[in-house]
């Protein structure tokens, strides 16, 4: 039986956000460094950043009421007995 807190998934999500910020920074750096700042690239970048901020805000609103201390229990004994709960 394995027990772990729900906030493990929050750390995975935060790791994903760190990668996203890293790639956004590289994208903007390449736009500035290579001199490819045009009206279209600026509009697309602003739209991409706007939608990213909107998704992060919406996600934060959905995740605020979650009790992150709730344990998740996986019982491997039930996986092989034919129990319809599949060990969760």
MOWO-V941523 format. One record per pair of residues at least 24 apart in sequence whose C-alpha atoms are under 6 Angstrom apart, sorted by the first residue. I is the first residue (numbers start at 0). J is the second residue. If there is no record, write none. Layout:
# MOWO-V941523
I_J + I_J
This chain:
# MOWO-V941523
0_73 + 0_74 + 0_75 + 1_72 + 1_73 + 2_71 + 2_72 + 3_70 + 3_71 + 4_68 + 4_69 + 4_70 + 4_71 + 5_67 + 5_69 + 5_70 + 6_67
